[in-house]
Amino acid sequence: MARKGKKGSNREARDTAGEDADQTSAGRSKLDGRSFLYVGGRDCQVAHLRQICSNFGAELIHHDGGLREAVSRIDTVLPSVDCVFCPIDCISHDACLRVKTGCKKFGKAFIPLRNGSKSSLERALQTMNERDTSR
């Protein structure tokens, strides 16, 4: 029986986290209307990553880092985004270098992520949101 109670409390914690994300998208986020490029990562997580950005009121554009899409497409997308995220464990060296040089050229923020996990992106967005709120 103690296990059931524990499961319930985990579910409540997840529900509360979901409510926080919904409140963030309800207008409290300083990331509203911004667009981000995510280069690399795992294809199976793209929809989840887009939802995380959407919870902050932002749009996520994904480039697979050269697996199926031409790496040169990064140069055409960069001018239209606010910043670029790259999970350093799931991106080719060529794509990463192209992103870094493109970010310098267009004056965009480059944010390397420790890994391609959903929580890594969420933490980065939360940090950005908090920094923008404190300004």
Residue pairs with C-beta under 8 A, 6 or more apart in sequence:
21 52
21 55
21 56
22 55
24 55
24 56
24 57
24 129
25 54
25 55
25 56
25 57
27 57
29 56
29 57
29 58
29 129
30 128
30 129
30 132
30 133
31 53
31 56
31 57
31 58
31 125
31 128
31 129
31 132
32 56
32 57
32 58
33 57
33 58
34 57
34 58
34 59
34 82
34 83
35 58
35 59
35 60
35 61
35 80
35 81
35 82
36 53
36 58
36 59
36 60
36 61
36 81
36 82
36 83
36 84
36 85
37 60
37 61
37 62
37 63
37 74
37 77
37 78
37 81
37 83
37 84
37 85
37 99
38 46
38 49
38 60
38 61
38 62
38 63
38 84
38 85
38 86
38 87
38 121
39 62
39 63
39 64
39 65
39 74
39 84
39 85
39 86
39 91
39 95
39 96
39 99
40 63
40 64
40 65
40 86
40 87
40 90
40 91
40 92
40 95
40 96
40 116
41 49
41 62
41 64
41 65
41 87
41 90
41 91
41 116
42 90
42 116
43 64
43 67
45 116
45 118
46 62
48 118
49 60
49 62
49 118
49 121
50 60
50 62
52 60
52 118
52 121
52 122
52 125
53 59
53 60
53 121
53 125
54 60
56 125
56 129
58 125
61 77
61 81
63 69
63 73
63 74
63 77
63 95
65 71
65 90
65 91
65 92
65 95
65 96
66 92
66 94
66 95
71 92
71 94
71 95
71 98
74 95
74 98
74 99
74 102
75 98
75 102
78 84
78 99
78 102
78 103
78 105
78 106
78 108
79 106
81 108
82 108
82 109
83 103
83 108
83 109
83 110
83 111
83 128
84 99
84 102
84 103
84 108
84 109
84 110
84 111
85 111
85 112
85 113
85 121
85 124
86 95
86 96
86 99
86 110
86 111
86 112
86 113
87 112
87 113
87 114
87 115
87 116
87 117
87 120
88 96
88 112
88 113
88 114
88 115
89 114
89 115
89 116
90 115
90 116
99 110
100 110
102 108
103 109
103 110
111 124
113 120
113 121
113 124
114 120
